[in-house]
């Protein structure tokens, strides 16, 4: 029971457009994540909003083992536009402003 409660506390707030696909084995964690229409998140892709937010536009593809991380300070917004391809094993990091 304690493990279930801890997992609930660590789950991000996720908004998934009805026309987006997030495979069950995709890893979503951190703050807030918004996934736009037509975006596809493959298994074992890691989307980590940290203490901020990640917003995906439409028609993005995040392939297996790709990593997208918001490493910025609390409240940092990471925007992914439209029609981007994150290939297998790629990394995309946002460290916030200096």
N, C-alpha and C positions, 0 to 999 in steps of 0.2 A: 504494500500500500504506500509506503513512504517513497519508494522508487517512482511510482506512478505520479505522485504529487510533485516530486522534483522535476520529472519530465514535463509536466504541464507548465511549471514555472519557467522553464527554459525554452518553451516553444515560442517562435516568433508570431507576430500578428501578420497573417498572410491574406492578401486579396488576390484572387485568381479570376480573371475574366472568363466567362462561360465558353469562349472560343479558344482559350489557351489549354495546353496540355502539360501537366506536371506528373511525370511518372512516379509511382509510389516509392521507388528506391532513390529518388532525388533527395539531397540533404539540404534542408532549409533551416537556418538558425539565426539567432540574433534578434535585432529589433523588428522593424516593420519591412515587409516585402510586398510590392505591388507588381503583378504580372499581367501585361497587356494582351489584347486579342491576338490570336495566331502565334503567340510565343510558345515554344516547345522546350521543356527542360528534361533532358535525358537522365537515365539512371546513373547514380554515383556522381552526378554534377553537384558541386557544393556552392550554395548561395548563402553567404554569411553577411548579414546586415550589421553585425557588431552592435554598437550602442546607437546606431543611426537608422537610416532608411535606404532601401534600394528600390528604384522605380524602373521597371522595364517598359519600354514602349511596345509597339506591335511588331509581330512577325520576326521575332528573334529566335535563334536556335542556340541552345547551350548543350553541347555534346558531352558524352561520357567523360568523367574525371576533370572537366573544366572547372576552374575555381574563380568565383567572383566574390571579392571581399571588400567591405567598407571598413577600412582601418582608421577612419577619421575619428575626431573627438565625438563625444556624445551629441546626438542630434544632427550629425553630418548627413547630408543628402547626396547619394550617388545616383546619377541618372544614366540609364542605358537607353539610347534613342530607339529608332525603328530599324528593322531589317539588318541586324548585326548577326554575325556568325562567330561563336566561340568554339573553336575546334577542340578535339580530344586533347586533354592534358594542358590546355592553355591557362594562363593566369591573367586576371584583370583586377588590379588593386587600386583603391582610392584612399589616399592617406590624409585627405582634407587639405586645407590651406596651411601654408607655413607661416 
